[in-house]
Amino acid sequence: MRTFIKYGKYEIFSDETRIYIRKGFLEETSFSISKDRVQAIEIKQNMMKRLTGVAEVKLVTAGDVSEGDEKAGVNSLFPFLPVDRACKIAEEILPDYEILQNMHPLPKKALWASLLKPSWLWILSTAALVYFKPEFLGIEETWLAGSILLFSLIVFVRIAGYTNARYLINGPFIQFKTGIVGTRLFISKRSKVIEAEVSATRWQKLFGLASIQTVNRGKPVQHACVENVPAEVASSFYSWYKSRREEVQIK
């Protein structure tokens, strides 16, 4: 019911310079977005949307959102659309962007690096359970069951994070996909990225891995990051971002 009231009578159209959105069943809201202010595209799926094969497309903008209540810097473009259809329509409305669904997965060593990394949460929690030895329904081994359950949850989170993680550098475009139960696909252009970071912990260096991150303008500022990519990919990512000098003129 809440979704129907919020997105009822949803309409979207555009011209050469702006995107116009009108929505609301009981109370209509209208606003427009300058295409020049679009910093990135987000395609998000929660667990239910993944099960039904639909996604929500959002725009990350840097100001210049006229009227309405969509002034947080991330504006919903399509709340419910099949993933393929959502990508195609987003490209039609924003022809300066290109979205590719075939992305690079993380290497197998990234999975081992994630699984073998010590979990201080599990270690400290298990130590506390062993010390206090709580009982549930008179079962003395409750602490053991709790430790096993927490360990299984941590392993699931790490495997799911590895499975869902993707990255792609496609000419001037960059794409990151991350998530555990839900997923977030982040697409931006090199000219819109205001900061790029490459980092590697000691643990990552043991496996020849690194993390890459981009920062885009928005309210709030938008961060996108993929961990445990190959070190050579991180190096090429840094070189890719250095080419931004040729695309941006500083006045």
C-alpha positions, 0 to 999 in steps of 0.5 A, a space after each residue: 500500500 505504501 509503495 502504491 501511494 508513493 509511486 502511483 501514477 508514475 511518469 517519467 520523460 526527458 528532453 535534451 537537457 533534463 529528466 522530468 519525474 511525476 509520481 504520487 497517488 494521493 499527493 502528487 510530487 514533480 521534480 526535474 534533474 539536469 542531465 549534466 548534474 548526474 554523477 552516477 547511476 545506481 541499480 539496487 536490488 533487495 532480496 525480494 527484488 532479486 527473487 522477482 527479477 526486478 530492480 530500482 534505478 537511481 541517479 546520483 546527482 550533485 544539486 540542481 534538483 528542481 521542486 519536489 522532495 527528492 533533494 537528498 542527492 539520490 533520486 529514484 528513476 525507475 522503482 520497479 523494472 526488470 533488470 535488462 529493461 531498466 538498464 536499456 531505458 537508463 541508457 536511452 534517457 542518459 545516452 552519455 552512459 553505457 551499462 554492461 552486465 557482463 562484469 569481471 568476478 573476483 579471483 578464487 584467491 579473493 575467496 580464500 583471503 576472505 575465508 581465512 581472514 581471522 574474525 575478531 567478532 567470532 573469536 571474542 564472542 566465542 571467548 565470552 560464551 565459553 566464559 559465561 556458558 549460558 544455557 538455553 532450555 537447560 541445554 549445557 552446550 548452548 555456548 557451542 551451538 551459539 559459536 557454531 551458528 555465528 561462525 556459519 553466519 560469518 562464512 555465509 556473509 563472506 561467501 555471498 560477498 565474494 559471489 556478488 562482487 563484480 567490477 569492470 573498467 570500460 573505456 571512460 566508465 567504471 562499474 562496481 557491484 557489491 552486496 550480500 543478500 541485496 546488491 548494488 550496481 554503481 556506474 559512473 564516468 571517469 570525469 564524474 569521479 572526484 577521488 580514486 583510492 587504491 589500498 592494500 592491507 598486509 593480509 591482502 598483500 599476502 594474496 596479491 590483492 587490493 581494494 579500489 574505491 571511487 568518490 562522487 559528488 552527491 548529498 551525501 557524497 557517494 562512495 563505491 568500493 570493491 575489495 580483494 581485486 587483483 593487485 594488477 587491476 588496482 594498478 590499472 585502475 590508478 592509471 585509468 583515473 590519471 587519464 581524467 586530466 585529459 577529460 576535465 578542464 580546471 578553470 
